[in-house]
């Protein structure tokens, strides 16, 4: 930490002061923050997505329907996120963000471990609800902390590094889960002291949930709260949710396409929670094989996509393209949408894996740009709540509705579990193009706003103007 930096002087538990212009955390401190947050995001995504690999064993052991399973895949997150995500975001905008993150991490990690001792659908549903409750604070606090740690020109790269945690979490959930299941294959159920007999898939929940509690303690002790920037105009004013909603309504041409595009993209991601089950039902692969193959594929493809996305946005930004961030999202969706449609229809599982790599890379390339775009145009005092609304759309519509929509189409339209592939292809053919159209409509309003912000003096924190 650079001498005299107020961001560096704040202790981990203290509220962050407002930073003076030109004052940023020392690069070592900023990148330590990003690395620790990347680990946190890694565990968040590992805990959230492991259930997709364990779906078929859970269905068999607990005698679940596809619709019940879809609630465990995503709907349970949406239930509690609806009640805690937005109120928690107000505390993110006015309180110590690192303390909030540490508490959330401890809650969702303990809830994941609880899933390992669940004895039925009701207890598993409760565990998944609590995972969603803890993770509700993750996005708003994480993005707000990073946005106050780096100058705007470095923000896309910092977010890309942080999102390596997302990539690693999703990939490791499949890889670790598959390895553990393979190691336990053929063994009798394990009896744990004080818990009782647990199946192999329950041991996976225990193995990935407990380390998060240790990381929460490390975060609480070492992560420094960065000084908030750009609060001069509203330093004494707490922005309410109603004010945020009115603000977004006045600037609907700017935010509307971004939110709608995210909602549709998230719906597609929610549908893809069924991809491991698709490999099992279509090609006969078991979870012990699916996990390592898809885990390694995503660990390889998505970081390459992130690097590509950062390179594109920085190149466009150097060329003074005001639409750089959203332009990258459009380009990646143009490539990723056709691959997502074709993936479930492949006659060979390895062809499906290859197309999955294309989809993963394009999602990685567009993800950092999409998140950076939102932070760059949103006033500091609203970032937590606007990000929470953004993630509310992602979780409630995408992770909540997406898996259930795929289950309903499979059961009601194609009427056979084995026809899951056609449900996935049909939904991708509808959702992907609509998401692309929506994001494209937002490019020009976004470019105008970025150009306006670039024209302001360096000390200005003026919000977007009505359009």
Secondary structure, DSSP 8 states (H G I E B T S, - for coil): --TT-HHHHS-TTS---B--TT----HHHHHHHHHHHHHHHHHHHHHHHHHHHSHHHHHHHHT--HHHHHIIIIIHHHHHHHHHHHHHHHHHHHS-HHHHHHHHHHHHHHHHHHHTT--SHHHHHHHHHHHHHHHTTHHHHHHHHHHTTS-HHHHHHHHHHHHHHHHHHHHHHHHHHHHHHHHHTT---EEETTTEEE-HHHHHHHHHHTHHHHHHHHHHHH-----B-S-STTTT----HHHHHHHHHHTHHHHHHHHHHHHHHHHHHHHGGGHHHHHHHHH---HHHHHHHHHHHHHHHHHHHHHHHHHHHHHHHHTT-TTHHHHHHHHHHHHHHHHHHHHTT-SSHHHHHHHHHHHHHHHHHHHHHHHHHHHHHS-HHHHHHHHHHHHHIIIIIIIIIHHHHHHHHIIIII-SGGGHHHHHHHHHHHHHHHHHHHHHHTHHHHHHHHHHHHHS-TT--------
